[in-house]
Amino acid sequence: MKGMPDSNAEALVQIEGHIVDSDLLRDVFDLIIGSGGRFEIRDFVIGRTNTEVSLARVRVSAPSKERLALILNVLSERGCFVVSESAVRTKSSTKDRTVPDDFYSTTNYRTEIRLNGTWIEVGNQRMDGVIVVDGGKAVVKKLREVCRGDRVVCGLDGIRVHPEFKDRERDEFAFMSNEVSSEKRVSIAVEKVAEQIRNRKGRLLVVAGPVVIHTGAVDSLCRMIRGGYIDGLLTGNALAVHDIENALFGTSLGIDTSAGTPVDQGHRNHMRAINAVNKAGGIKKAVRKKILKSGIMYECVKHNIPFVLAGSLRDDGPLPETVTDMNTAQAAYAQQIKGAEIVLMLSTMLHSIATGNMLPAWVKTICVDINPSVVTKLSDRGSSQTVGIVTDVGLFLHLLANRLCR
């Protein structure tokens, strides 16, 4: 009869972790009902201690197989996986840069696939990619990286996702929220960030915008580089240009960075800076020729800190090291974030969102911006691990450098 549910449109899904106190289980139930499905709890084991995880198995039903597939796709992004011994399904790409229509789209959560009877972890985890199987290995690729003949994972069989759960005893980032505003609370947040940086085992990357220069935070970031706390810089042409302008002429966008007042003909200074670097043959050569003697870019060169300058349509110049091909710039960013444990995003919406899209969910991500919507936009685009400190980036870096470089 019309409107009767398809008796085969049901599946048993499982989710585990700190699903009760994180409200994830309630979120899963809301998603099922909101998407036109129904649920029945089949098994529910609650963790008995503060370290034990909980487990739930839920029977999901829908009016049709198509509706069920939509629900399961949404649930997979929350870490639910279909309870089945089925192997992962793959199909061959028939053309470069294309995949079958039912391809599996990845999240930034740790993912496993069932291959040859064994669960194996997917490498190069990031969101908005596809999983390609080669022999006994699986990696995430961007759509443009797919080649004809690649075996692409399709559907949801044989896939399980592990969302990041905050341990009940871990208060590393509990002090931070998008509402941090007073100096007192910022000071507390900075102390916690400094502690995380000191105790890290992996790499610390900085993603920064030109506001770092405009707010007078150059010296603070330079102190952190000299102190050995920074392992890589991801930014754009603008930060480098205004950093070099400041080093050569003491201005940023023509404003005296010491006095905060406009300088006569100062609007020319960023162009003069680009010209000086072009004459030297690049930033590194400008340092070697002792044309550039201070600043963030100088410290990066002197201390062998890798940096990537990603270009944009509005760039002046750009500087010789600026990567103007977007695909190449993305690949350079992706290469640098390998092995990152902490990423510090400093007042740059576009570069922060771009980097966030490349990061797996287990990388600690701290976004500092005077505009709270920047943190919101990061979370909305899938970087749910991001925590925010809403304050002036100059103040933040000054306090952080003082904590780290006492």
N, C-alpha and C positions, 0 to 999 in steps of 0.2 A: 504494500500500500504506500501511496505517496506520503512522504514525511516520516515514515518509519525508519529507525536507525538501522544501518548496515550491521548485521550481527558479527561481521568479521572486522569491524572498525574499532578494534581495541588493542591495547598493548600494555604490558607490565613494565613499568619504569622504576628505576632505583636511584636514590640520591643519598649521599652520606656526608658527614662532616658535622660542624656545629650548626645544624640546620634549625634548631629551635631558638636559641638565643640570638641568632643572626636574622631571624624572621624570614629565612629563605623558604622554609616549608610553607608558611602562609602565602608568600609571594607565588610559589608554585601553584597552590590551590586557586589563588585569584586568577592566575594566567589561564588555567584550565577552564574555569567557569567563564571568564571573560571572552575566551575564544570559542565558546559554544560547545564545550565538552563537559564530561562528568568524571568524577573520580571516586575510587573506593580504596581505602587504606587496607592493604593485605597484610603487611608486616610493619611493625614500628618498634624499634629497639632504641631506647634513650640511653645516652652515655651516662654511666653511673658516677663518674668523677669529673673534675674540671678539665681533665686532659683527654678523656675518652670521647670519641665521636659518636653521633647518633646515626641510625640508618632507617630509611623508610622505603618500602616497596608499595607502589600505588598503581592500581589498575585504572588506566585512562581509556575512556570510550568517547566516541564522537558519532554524529549522524552519518558520516561518510568516510571512506578511506582518504579522500582528499583533505577533508577537515582534520582528520587525525594526523595526517602527515604535517599539516601546518602547525598543529599543537606540539607535536614532537620536536619539530624544528626549533620552536620557541623554547621549549623545555631544555633542549640540549645546550642552549646558551647559558642555562642556569646550573648546568652540571648533571642533569638527569640523563640517564642512558637506558636504552631498552635492554631488559634482562633477557639475554639470548646467547646461545653458544655459536651463533652465526659468525662466519668470517666477514671481514670487511669486503665490500664490493668495489671493484675498480673497473673503469672503462678507459679505452685508449682515446687520447686526443687525436682528432682527425686533421687538425690544422694548427700551426703555430699560433700562440696567444689565444687559443680558444679551448673550452672544456665542454663535456656533455652537459645537457640542460639540468640534470639532477645532481650536479656537483655538490659536495659538502663545503660550505663556507666556514672558515675557521674563526674561533674566538681567540682572545689572548690568554686563555687559561691552559694549563698543562693538559695535554691530550694524548690518549693512547688509542691504538687500533689493534684489533685482533687479526693477526696474520700467521697463517700456518699453525693454528692452534695455540698461539702465544700472544700475550698482550705486550706490545712494544711501544715505547714512547716516541712521539713525533718530534723531530728536530726542527730548529729554527722557528719556534712557536711565535706567532703574531696573529693579529686579527686581520680579517678581510683577505685571506689567502685561500689556496686550495692545497690539499695534501696529495703529494705525488709519491708513489711507491716504486722503489727501484731495488730489486732483489729482496733482501730481508730488512731494508731500511725504509723509513718514511720521513719526508721533510715537507715543510710548508714553502710554497712558492707563490709569488705574485702572479697574477693572470698573465702579465706580459712576458713572464719567464718560462711559461709552459711551451714545450716543443711538441711537434707532431710525434705521436707514438708514446708519449708519456702516459703512464698508468695513473689515472686520477681517481681518487676516492669519491664514490657517489652514494647517495642515500644516507641512512643513519645506522645501518647494521654494522656491528663490530666496531663501534666508536664509543668511547667514554671520555668525558670531560671532568676535570677536577678543579672546581673553583677554589680560589684562595679564601680561606677562612681565618679570621683573626682569633688567635688563641685567647682563651678566657684570661690567662695570666699575663698576656703580653700587652703592655700599655705604651709601647714605643711611640705610637702616633695618636694615642687617645687624647693627648693634650691639645691637639690641633682641630680646628673647625673653620668653616668659611666665615665665621663671625669674629675671628680674632681681630681686635682693633686697637685696644689700649696698649700703651707702651709696656705696662707691667706684664700683660699676657704675651706680647711679642717677645719680651725678654725671656720669659719662661720657655716659650716655643723654641727660641734660638738655642737655649742651653740644651734642650732635648735633641735638636738637630745636630748640634756639635757633638753630643755624646754618640749619636748614631754614626757620624762621620769618623770619629776616633776609633770606634769598635768595628768598623766594616772590614770585611775580608776581600771583597771584590772591588771593582773600579767605581770611582765617583765621576760622573759626567756633569758638566754644566751646559745648559741650554740657555742662552742669554740674548737679550735684545739691546739696542742702542741706549735704552733708558738707563742701563748700568753706567754709561758714560755721562749722560745728561745729569744724573743725580749725584755725581761726584764719587762714585763707588769704585773707581779704577784702582786706587791704592789698596783698598780692602781685598779686591779679587786678586791683585798682584801678590799681596802677602800670602794668600792661600796657595797660590801657585808656587811661590818660593818655599813655602812650608811643606810642599809635597802632598797636599790634600787633593789636588785636581789632577785627573787622569785623562781628560779630554774636553775639548770645547766644541760645541755644535752651535753655529750661529749663522748670520747672514753677512752680506757685504757691508751693511750699514754700521754694525758694531765695530768692525775692523776699521772702516773709514774714519769714524768719529773718534775712535781710540787713537789712531795715528794722527788725526788732526789735533787732538788734545796734547799728544806727546810733542808734536812739532811746533804748535802755535799757542798752546794753552787755552784753546777754545773747543767748544762742541756746538755744532750748528751756529757758529759765529758768536756764541756767548762765552764770555770769560768764565772758566770753570772755578776759579778762585773767588772772584768778586760777584759773579752772577749777573753781570751787566753786559750789554751788547758792545762789541768791538767794532770800530770803524773799518768798513770793508771786510768785516768778519765773515760775511756770507760767502766769500771766495775761498775761505780757508779749507773747507773739505775738498774742494776741487784742487787746491794747491797740494793737499796731502796725497790725493790720488796721483797727481802728476809727478810728485817726488818719488813715489813708490814705482810708478811705471818707468821712470828714468833709471832707477836702480835695478830694474828687472824683476821685481817682486818683493814681498815682505821679508822673506828670509835673506835675500841679497841685501836689502836695505839695512838689516841688522848686522850682517857681516861687514858691510861697508861703513858701519857706524853712523849711518844717516838716521836710523831709528834707534834711540838709546833708552827708551822707557815705555811703559804702558803694557796692556794685557797681551797684545800680539808679540811684543818684544820678549816678555817673560815666557810665553809659550815656545818661542823659537829657542831662547837660551836654555830652557829646561827640557827641551825635546818633548813638549806636550803636543800631541796630535790635535789639529783643528780642521774643521770643515766649514767653509763659507758657501752657503747655498744662495744662489742668485734669485732675483725677482724682477718683475717688469719695471719697477720704479728705481732700480739701482742707477746711481751715477758711477761712471767709470766703465765697468766695475774694476776692482783690483785684479791683478793677474791671477791670484790664487782662487778667485771666486768661481765656483762651478756653475756655469750658466745652463747646462743641460739638466733638466729636472730629474730625469731617470737616473743619470749619473750621480746627482746630488743625493737622491734617495738612497742609492746603493752605498754611497760613502757614509751617510748617517747610519744605515743599518749595520755596516761593518764596525763602526765605532761602538755601537751599543752592546756588542757581544761581550759578555762577561761583566756587564754593569750590575752593580748591586744597588746603587743609589743614583738617581738622576735629579738634579736640582734645576728647576725651570725658573728663570728670572725675567719676569716682565716681558714676555714675547708670546702673544697669543698664537700666531700662525706656526712658528717653529715648535712651540710646546705641543700643540695639537698634532702636528706632523710626527714629532718624535713619539708622543704617546701612542699613536696608532701602530708604531713599530715595536713597542715594548711588550714583553710577556708580563702577565699580571703579577708575578712574584717579585718584580723589580720595584723597590721603594721609590715612589715618585713624589716629590715635594714641589709644589707650585707657589711661587711668591709673586704677588701682583697687587697693586692698589685697587684693581677692579675685580670684585668678587665673581663677576660673570665669567671670567677666564677659567676659573676652577670648575664652574658649573658646566661650561662648554666641553672641557676635557672629560668630565664624567659622562655627559650626555653622549659623547662619541665613543664610549666604551672603555675609557681608561678609569675604571671604577676604583683602582687602587690609589688614585691621586688624592693627596691631602693638601689643604691650602692654608697659607698664611697671608692674610690680607693686610698689607702694610706697604710702606715706601721701600722699594728695593735697596735704595742707598742706605737707609737706616738698618735694614736687615743685614746687609753684607758687612757694614761697619761693626755691628754687634757680634756677628758670627766670626769675623776675622779676629776680633779681640778675644773671643772665647778659645779659638783654636790656636792662635799664635801668641799666647801670653809669654 
